[in-house]
Amino acid sequence: MYLLSPLSQKAASLPPPEEQESTNRGPVLGADIMQAIWADMAQTVLPSWVGAALKNWGTAKGGSSVPIIGRKKELLFNITYLVMSIRAANHKETNVDVSRTYDFYISKYITGVATLFRENSIHPLQHSAFHIGKNLRDFGPGHSRGAQFYERYIHYLQSLNLNMKFGEMEATMMNATGRAANLKALITDNPEIRSHVSEAIKVYERGTTRDSRGIRLAQMLDPNDTHFDLESQSRWGSLSAEERQLLQSYLQTKHGETFQLEDWMASGAMMDQITIAGVRYTQPGVLKRDQDSHIIFVIPGTDQPAPGKILKIFQFWYSTPSGTEYKGTYLIVDQFSTNPTLDIDDPYRKHPALFGYLCNVTPLATGIIEADHVRSHFALTPRQYNGEDFMHVYPMSRVNHEFWWQDGEHENENLNEEEESETED
């Protein structure tokens, strides 16, 4: 109930609806602002797991624009609070801090709605949003109790051959699953049968590990998963002299300066894409706009995160002089500077958790990282100031709340002070 207190206090301080000045003043964003928004949307490169907003939002077909004369900044912050609460609610991992982050932002959003649109009532859907934080604490992340399992099971049921004999579903399911289980046990445990049907086994295994509406994609592309098939998901290739030097520099940092790559250590299993913690990452060219190539990673040997772009993914085996053998998945990445030189202050960095930050488009360095250095994707939007090109980086994690580029648990109530003190341009 503590979540309702700010909203209740705000509502109690407002005059009766009949005495309130109307905030419905018609759509006033204007064609110039909408054109700029649409242009940014067209250029923004989102991770493949993020659905883009309607291209024509703000029009009669895409939904009317909202009345915000003199309140553009307030509405911007308010909508951003909603975005932050949605992000917290949709992570694949959650904890008490994440749930309270959700509570914090959804409370600020609903309170803002009550302030910005005083004559409008709070709807049941908005009220129900207050319960999501408690659900996260009580039941865990949303995907574990959503409809995904039922969708997958429906697909499984649709794939069963019923021979048009409806009403015999239970027996049909038992027979189908029993045959599949018996066949798998037979070819797994009987070497003689495997030797006779080796080609058929390859076809069978490809069928059982294929991506069926995304069901097994995360397992198929995870080098650490038992379902990962190196032969089908990679190709043997050589590293260039420059790439080999990058790898040696990284391994020397890891194992000591005396470590040297042998001549035979110049090849590896090249992969177009992998999954890390269930999220897909790709090298350029796999997707049309390289959506899954833009990453936030931790610089090796530090705890400092940085934006970058994946150039190559490969698996590599080697042994140290002591005889210890290693196998790892490595990424060659371009690292971008997080401190671009601007003639103006970066307006986004005042609240980087909410709005991201600007970076130079020219890479600061090229290096090698391991898969466990990767933290998340980021959304990229080209920007230009005084004729110079930059890119706007907005970190987007599908898994957890670990990395949001913010100081402290939340952006906290200092935002209110800054919102009130700042004036519109």
C-alpha positions in Angstrom: 0.0 0.0 0.0 3.0 2.3 0.4 3.1 2.6 -3.3 -0.3 4.3 -3.4 0.6 7.0 -0.9 2.3 9.4 -3.3 -0.5 9.1 -5.7 -3.2 9.4 -3.0 -1.4 12.5 -1.6 -1.2 14.1 -5.0 -4.9 13.4 -5.7 -5.9 14.7 -2.4 -4.1 18.0 -3.0 -5.9 18.6 -6.3 -9.2 20.6 -6.6 -12.4 18.9 -7.6 -12.5 18.0 -11.3 -15.1 20.7 -12.1 -12.7 23.3 -10.8 -9.6 22.1 -12.5 -8.2 23.7 -15.6 -8.5 21.3 -18.5 -5.2 19.8 -19.8 -6.9 18.5 -23.0 -5.8 21.2 -25.4 -5.6 19.2 -28.6 -2.6 17.6 -30.4 0.2 20.1 -30.3 3.5 18.3 -31.0 3.6 19.8 -34.4 4.7 18.5 -37.8 8.3 19.5 -37.3 8.7 17.6 -34.1 6.9 14.5 -35.4 9.1 14.5 -38.6 12.2 14.7 -36.4 10.9 11.8 -34.2 10.0 9.6 -37.3 13.5 10.3 -38.8 15.2 9.2 -35.6 13.0 6.1 -35.4 13.9 5.2 -39.0 17.7 5.4 -38.2 17.6 3.7 -34.8 19.1 0.2 -34.8 17.3 -1.9 -32.2 18.3 -5.4 -30.9 16.4 -8.1 -32.8 14.4 -9.0 -29.6 13.0 -5.5 -29.3 9.8 -4.7 -31.2 9.8 -1.3 -32.9 7.1 1.3 -32.2 4.6 2.1 -35.0 6.2 4.1 -37.7 3.2 6.4 -38.0 2.4 7.0 -34.3 1.0 10.4 -33.7 -1.1 10.2 -36.9 -4.8 9.4 -37.2 -3.9 5.8 -38.2 -1.1 5.4 -35.6 -2.8 7.1 -32.7 -3.4 10.7 -32.0 -0.6 12.9 -30.5 -1.1 14.1 -27.0 -1.8 17.6 -25.6 1.4 18.8 -24.0 1.7 22.5 -24.7 4.3 23.9 -22.3 4.9 20.5 -20.8 7.1 18.7 -23.3 9.9 18.0 -20.7 7.5 16.9 -18.0 5.8 14.4 -20.4 9.2 13.2 -21.7 10.3 12.4 -18.2 7.0 10.8 -17.3 7.0 8.5 -20.4 10.6 7.6 -19.6 9.6 6.5 -16.1 7.1 4.1 -17.8 9.9 2.8 -20.1 12.1 2.1 -17.1 9.4 0.3 -15.2 8.7 -1.9 -18.3 12.4 -2.7 -18.6 12.5 -3.8 -15.0 9.4 -5.9 -15.3 10.6 -7.7 -18.4 14.1 -8.9 -17.3 14.7 -12.6 -17.4 16.3 -12.4 -14.0 14.9 -10.5 -11.1 15.5 -9.8 -7.4 14.2 -7.5 -4.6 16.2 -4.6 -5.9 14.8 -4.9 -9.4 11.2 -5.2 -8.1 11.7 -2.1 -6.0 13.2 -0.3 -9.0 10.0 -1.2 -10.9 7.9 0.1 -7.9 9.9 3.4 -7.9 9.4 4.2 -11.6 5.8 3.0 -11.9 4.9 5.1 -8.9 6.5 8.2 -10.4 4.8 7.5 -13.8 1.3 7.2 -12.4 1.8 10.2 -10.1 2.9 12.1 -13.2 -0.1 11.0 -15.1 -2.4 12.3 -12.3 -0.5 15.6 -12.4 -0.2 16.1 -16.1 -3.8 15.1 -16.9 -5.7 16.2 -13.8 -9.2 15.8 -15.1 -8.6 12.2 -16.2 -9.3 9.2 -13.9 -6.8 6.5 -13.1 -7.9 3.4 -15.1 -8.0 -0.2 -13.7 -5.1 -1.2 -15.9 -2.9 1.6 -14.4 -3.9 0.5 -10.9 -3.1 -3.2 -11.7 0.4 -2.1 -12.7 1.1 -1.4 -9.0 0.9 -5.1 -8.3 3.6 -6.2 -10.7 6.4 -5.3 -8.3 5.0 -7.6 -5.7 4.5 -10.3 -8.3 8.2 -10.1 -9.2 9.1 -10.5 -5.5 6.7 -13.4 -4.9 6.9 -15.3 -8.2 10.0 -14.3 -10.0 10.5 -13.0 -13.6 7.5 -12.6 -15.8 8.6 -15.0 -18.5 8.5 -17.9 -16.0 4.8 -17.6 -15.6 3.7 -16.0 -18.9 2.0 -17.8 -21.8 5.2 -18.9 -23.6 5.0 -22.4 -22.3 1.4 -22.8 -23.4 2.3 -21.5 -26.9 5.0 -24.0 -27.2 2.7 -26.8 -26.0 0.0 -25.8 -28.4 2.6 -26.0 -31.2 3.6 -29.4 -30.0 -0.1 -30.5 -30.1 -0.6 -29.1 -33.5 2.4 -31.2 -34.8 0.9 -34.5 -33.7 -0.7 -36.7 -36.4 -4.2 -37.4 -35.2 -5.3 -39.1 -38.5 -8.6 -37.1 -38.1 -9.5 -39.3 -35.2 -10.6 -36.6 -32.8 -11.4 -37.6 -29.2 -8.4 -39.8 -28.9 -5.9 -37.1 -28.0 -4.6 -38.7 -24.8 -3.8 -42.0 -26.4 -2.3 -40.4 -29.4 0.0 -38.2 -27.3 1.1 -41.1 -25.2 1.9 -43.2 -28.3 3.8 -40.4 -30.1 5.9 -39.4 -27.1 6.5 -43.1 -26.2 7.8 -43.8 -29.7 10.1 -40.8 -29.7 11.5 -41.7 -26.3 12.0 -45.4 -27.3 13.7 -44.4 -30.5 16.0 -42.0 -28.8 17.0 -44.6 -26.1 17.6 -47.2 -28.8 20.0 -45.2 -30.9 21.7 -43.7 -27.9 22.4 -47.0 -26.0 23.0 -49.4 -28.9 26.4 -48.9 -30.7 25.6 -51.5 -33.3 22.4 -49.8 -34.4 24.2 -46.4 -34.4 26.9 -47.8 -36.8 24.2 -49.0 -39.2 22.1 -45.8 -39.2 24.7 -43.1 -38.7 23.4 -40.9 -41.5 19.8 -41.3 -40.3 21.0 -40.3 -36.8 22.4 -37.1 -38.1 19.1 -36.3 -39.8 17.2 -37.2 -36.6 19.4 -35.0 -34.4 19.1 -32.1 -36.8 15.4 -32.4 -36.6 15.3 -32.6 -32.8 17.5 -29.6 -32.4 16.1 -27.4 -35.1 14.7 -24.0 -34.1 11.0 -24.5 -33.8 9.4 -21.1 -33.5 12.3 -20.0 -31.4 11.9 -22.8 -28.8 15.5 -24.1 -28.9 17.3 -21.2 -30.5 19.0 -20.2 -27.3 20.2 -23.7 -26.6 21.4 -24.3 -30.2 23.6 -21.3 -30.3 25.1 -21.5 -26.8 28.6 -23.0 -26.9 28.3 -24.1 -23.3 25.0 -25.9 -23.8 24.8 -29.7 -24.4 22.5 -29.0 -27.5 25.2 -26.9 -29.2 26.5 -28.7 -32.3 29.9 -27.2 -33.2 30.0 -28.8 -36.6 26.7 -27.3 -37.8 27.1 -24.0 -36.1 30.6 -23.2 -37.1 33.2 -23.5 -39.9 36.9 -23.9 -39.5 38.9 -20.8 -40.4 42.2 -19.0 -39.9 42.9 -15.8 -38.0 44.6 -13.0 -39.8 48.0 -11.8 -38.6 46.4 -8.8 -36.9 43.7 -11.0 -35.3 46.3 -13.4 -34.1 48.3 -10.6 -32.5 45.2 -9.3 -30.7 44.6 -12.8 -29.4 48.2 -13.2 -28.2 48.0 -9.8 -26.4 44.8 -10.8 -24.7 46.2 -14.2 -23.6 49.4 -12.7 -22.4 47.3 -10.4 -20.2 45.5 -13.4 -18.9 48.4 -15.9 -18.5 51.5 -13.7 -18.3 53.8 -12.0 -20.8 55.8 -15.2 -21.4 52.8 -16.9 -23.1 53.3 -17.3 -26.8 50.9 -18.7 -29.4 52.4 -21.6 -31.3 52.3 -21.6 -35.1 49.6 -24.2 -35.2 47.4 -22.0 -33.0 46.3 -19.9 -36.0 42.9 -21.4 -36.6 39.6 -21.7 -34.9 35.9 -22.5 -35.2 34.3 -19.4 -36.8 30.7 -18.7 -35.8 28.2 -16.3 -37.2 26.2 -16.1 -34.0 26.1 -17.3 -30.4 23.8 -16.9 -27.4 25.0 -15.7 -24.1 22.5 -16.1 -21.1 19.8 -17.0 -23.7 20.3 -13.8 -25.7 21.6 -13.9 -29.3 24.7 -12.0 -30.5 25.9 -11.9 -34.1 28.8 -10.8 -36.2 28.1 -8.2 -38.9 26.2 -9.4 -42.0 24.0 -12.0 -40.2 21.1 -9.5 -39.8 20.3 -6.7 -42.2 21.2 -3.9 -39.8 23.6 -5.7 -37.5 21.1 -5.3 -34.7 22.6 -7.9 -32.5 26.2 -6.8 -33.1 26.1 -3.7 -30.9 27.1 -4.6 -27.4 27.9 -3.3 -23.9 30.9 -5.3 -22.5 33.2 -5.1 -19.6 36.8 -4.2 -20.5 39.0 -7.2 -19.6 40.9 -6.7 -16.4 38.6 -3.9 -15.2 35.0 -3.5 -14.1 34.5 -0.6 -16.6 31.7 -1.1 -19.1 32.0 0.2 -22.7 30.0 0.1 -25.9 31.4 -1.8 -28.9 30.6 -3.7 -32.1 31.3 -7.4 -32.7 33.5 -8.0 -35.7 34.1 -11.7 -35.4 33.1 -14.6 -33.2 35.3 -17.8 -32.9 36.0 -20.7 -30.6 39.7 -21.4 -29.9 41.6 -24.2 -28.1 45.1 -23.8 -26.7 47.4 -25.0 -24.0 49.7 -23.1 -21.6 53.4 -24.0 -21.1 52.4 -25.8 -17.9 50.2 -28.1 -20.0 46.8 -26.7 -18.9 44.3 -26.9 -21.8 41.8 -24.2 -22.4 38.8 -23.8 -24.7 37.0 -20.5 -25.0 34.6 -18.4 -27.1 36.1 -15.1 -28.1 34.8 -12.0 -29.8 36.8 -9.4 -31.7 35.2 -6.1 -31.0 35.6 -2.4 -31.9 35.4 -0.3 -28.7 33.9 3.1 -28.8 34.8 6.1 -26.6 32.3 6.9 -23.9 33.7 10.4 -23.5 33.4 12.2 -26.9 34.7 15.7 -27.3 31.7 17.9 -27.9 31.4 21.6 -28.3 28.1 21.3 -26.3 27.3 19.4 -23.2 26.0 16.0 -23.8 22.3 16.5 -22.8 21.8 12.8 -22.2 24.4 12.3 -19.6 22.5 14.2 -17.0 20.4 11.1 -16.6 22.2 8.3 -18.5 20.0 5.5 -17.0 17.0 7.2 -18.6 18.4 8.6 -21.8 21.7 6.9 -22.6 24.8 8.9 -23.8 26.7 10.0 -26.9 29.8 8.3 -28.3 32.2 8.9 -31.1 31.5 6.9 -34.3 35.2 6.2 -34.8 36.4 3.2 -32.7 38.7 4.0 -29.9 40.4 0.6 -30.1 40.0 -3.0 -31.4 40.5 -5.9 -29.0 39.5 -9.3 -28.0 37.1 -10.3 -25.2 35.6 -13.5 -24.0 31.9 -14.3 -24.1 31.4 -13.7 -20.3 32.6 -10.1 -20.8 29.4 -9.3 -22.7 26.7 -7.7 -20.7 23.9 -6.5 -23.1 23.0 -5.0 -26.4 22.4 -1.3 -27.0 20.2 0.7 -29.3 22.1 2.9 -31.7 20.9 6.2 -33.2 23.1 8.4 -35.4 23.4 12.0 -34.2 25.1 15.0 -35.6 26.4 18.2 -33.8 28.1 21.1 -35.6 28.7 18.9 -38.7 30.4 16.1 -36.7 28.9 12.6 -36.5 28.2 10.9 -33.2 26.1 8.0 -32.2 23.6 7.8 -29.3 23.9 4.7 -27.2 21.0 3.3 -25.1 21.9 0.1 -23.2 19.3 -2.6 -23.4 19.6 -5.7 -21.3 17.2 -8.6 -21.8 18.5 -10.6 -18.8 19.1 -8.6 -15.7 19.3 -5.2 -14.0 23.0 -5.4 -13.5 23.9 -2.7 -16.0 21.9 0.5 -16.4 24.6 3.2 -16.3 23.4 4.9 -13.2 24.8 5.9 -9.9 23.0 4.4 -7.0 20.0 2.2 -6.9 17.7 4.7 -8.6 17.9 8.1 -10.3 15.9 9.0 -7.1 14.0 12.1 -6.1 16.8 14.5 -7.3 15.1 14.2 -10.7 12.2 16.1 -9.4 14.4 19.0 -8.4 16.2 19.1 -11.7 12.9 18.9 -13.7 11.6 21.9 -11.8 14.8 23.9 -12.1 15.4 23.3 -15.8 13.7 25.4 -18.4 12.7 24.5 -21.9 14.9 25.5 -24.7 
